[in-house]
Amino acid sequence: MAKVEFMLMSTSVAFLLTYLIIPHWVKVAVKKGFVGRDMNKLGNLFAAEGSGLWVAIGCVFGLYTLAASHRYLGNEVVYSDDLFALTSLLLLTSLLGFMDDVLGWKKGLPIWMRVAFLIPISAPLVVIKAGVSTLSIPFLGVIDLGLIYPLILVPIGVLGAANAFNMIAGYNGLEACMGIALMLTTAVFSYIKGIALVFEASIVMTAALLAFIKYNWFPAKVFPGNTLTYSVGAYYASMIILGNMEKFGVTVFTPYFVEFALFIRGLKDGVYKENFGIPQGDGSLEPPYEKVYSLTHAAIKLLKKLSIKPTEPRVTLTLTSIQLIVGALAIATITAGVI
């Protein structure tokens, strides 16, 4: 693992860059009209769009600081290929998300184009032949997938995670908090397993996301946009691949598989679901549909059933808690060899 002082420097850079740049970004975005309506509130309240870009920038420079600390202060070169593949992928994915945000919600890149662009964005991992091609599959044993793994499964993993992480969204602080939950549980698991790069990369991204929460928490001054959701999802998949932690990564991502199943349920019912609730005069939210087509809808209904006023922050905290519980269970069961 990196020296404590190296980690302090890299996380400080990630946090401070994100924290200090966003207020200036808000001024520019508002002045240029690059804002979006906050859908979970009555009236016309707006926040700066595409602000997740600064999380990616902060994280990248935090990782650069980590690499530089090892090279200049520690006189060592550590996981250089892996680290620079990770930063390259993060920048490329955030660029795609930012393009989508600039073009506008529901008016941005067509779905087929997003998919087409996200596939080659995994190129940094493909180039370095990231991951291990031998997988342990239940009932089949250990199978060596050869070039199928880096050339096919790695792009599919990055594409799937980037799009999946984009599905549980739309509430102040939700995407950032879910990202923090994913990063922290990944950091704990990788620390236990002694996977240094994944541990350090998780902590650096957590620092950037924590800075972002200051402005994205209720009532939000900024929106993360696809810039953040695509990049954090792809970043998470990249760490899982680089750390050979596929079993853990898939298990922790369970809420997103559930979200996808609920999305399919909506399509079967002729509903292309929206995650937003229906804002009420008392600050609470009502579910937008009779049936549940998203975990956000389920959270609103759960809070109501528990006689807790389903406000936007409470929906965010409920889903974040679920993600943390899933992560804790994954750590406990996998380290114990249960799954």
Secondary structure as the mmCIF struct_conf table of DSSP 4:
data_model
#
loop_
_struct_conf.conf_type_id
_struct_conf.id
_struct_conf.beg_label_comp_id
_struct_conf.beg_label_asym_id
_struct_conf.beg_label_seq_id
_struct_conf.end_label_comp_id
_struct_conf.end_label_asym_id
_struct_conf.end_label_seq_id
HELX_RH_AL_P HELX_RH_AL_P1 VAL A 4 LYS A 32
TURN_TY1_P TURN_TY1_P1 GLY A 33 GLY A 33
STRN STRN1 VAL A 35 ARG A 37
TURN_TY1_P TURN_TY1_P2 MET A 39 ASN A 40
BEND BEND1 LYS A 41 GLY A 43
STRN STRN2 PHE A 46 ALA A 48
BEND BEND2 GLU A 49 GLY A 50
TURN_TY1_P TURN_TY1_P3 SER A 51 GLY A 52
HELX_RH_AL_P HELX_RH_AL_P2 LEU A 53 ALA A 68
HELX_RH_PI_P HELX_RH_PI_P1 SER A 69 LEU A 73
BEND BEND3 GLY A 74 GLY A 74
BEND BEND4 TYR A 79 TYR A 79
HELX_RH_AL_P HELX_RH_AL_P3 SER A 80 LEU A 103
TURN_TY1_P TURN_TY1_P4 TRP A 105 LYS A 107
BEND BEND5 GLY A 108 LEU A 109
HELX_RH_AL_P HELX_RH_AL_P4 ILE A 111 ILE A 121
TURN_TY1_P TURN_TY1_P5 SER A 122 SER A 122
HELX_RH_AL_P HELX_RH_AL_P5 ALA A 123 VAL A 127
TURN_TY1_P TURN_TY1_P6 ILE A 128 LYS A 129
BEND BEND6 GLY A 131 GLY A 131
BEND BEND7 SER A 133 SER A 133
STRN STRN3 THR A 134 ILE A 137
TURN_TY1_P TURN_TY1_P7 PRO A 138 LEU A 140
STRN STRN4 GLY A 141 ASP A 144
TURN_TY1_P TURN_TY1_P8 GLY A 146 LEU A 147
HELX_RH_AL_P HELX_RH_AL_P6 ILE A 148 ILE A 148
HELX_RH_PI_P HELX_RH_PI_P2 TYR A 149 LEU A 153
HELX_RH_AL_P HELX_RH_AL_P7 VAL A 154 PHE A 165
TURN_TY1_P TURN_TY1_P9 ASN A 166 MET A 167
BEND BEND8 ILE A 168 ILE A 168
BEND BEND9 TYR A 171 TYR A 171
TURN_TY1_P TURN_TY1_P10 ASN A 172 GLY A 173
HELX_RH_AL_P HELX_RH_AL_P8 LEU A 174 LYS A 193
TURN_TY1_P TURN_TY1_P11 GLY A 194 GLY A 194
HELX_RH_AL_P HELX_RH_AL_P9 ALA A 196 ASN A 216
BEND BEND10 TRP A 217 PRO A 219
HELX_LH_PP_P HELX_LH_PP_P1 ALA A 220 ALA A 220
BEND BEND11 LYS A 221 LYS A 221
STRN STRN5 VAL A 222 VAL A 222
HELX_RH_AL_P HELX_RH_AL_P10 GLY A 225 LEU A 242
TURN_TY1_P TURN_TY1_P12 GLY A 243 ASN A 244
HELX_RH_AL_P HELX_RH_AL_P11 GLU A 246 VAL A 252
TURN_TY1_P TURN_TY1_P13 PHE A 253 PHE A 253
HELX_RH_AL_P HELX_RH_AL_P12 THR A 254 LYS A 268
TURN_TY1_P TURN_TY1_P14 ASP A 269 GLY A 270
STRN STRN6 ILE A 278 PRO A 279
TURN_TY1_P TURN_TY1_P15 GLY A 281 ASP A 282
BEND BEND12 GLY A 283 GLY A 283
STRN STRN7 SER A 284 SER A 284
STRN STRN8 LEU A 285 GLU A 286
BEND BEND13 PRO A 288 LYS A 291
BEND BEND14 SER A 294 SER A 294
HELX_RH_AL_P HELX_RH_AL_P13 LEU A 295 LYS A 305
TURN_TY1_P TURN_TY1_P16 LEU A 306 SER A 307
STRN STRN9 THR A 311 THR A 311
HELX_RH_AL_P HELX_RH_AL_P14 GLU A 312 THR A 335
TURN_TY1_P TURN_TY1_P17 ALA A 336 GLY A 337
#
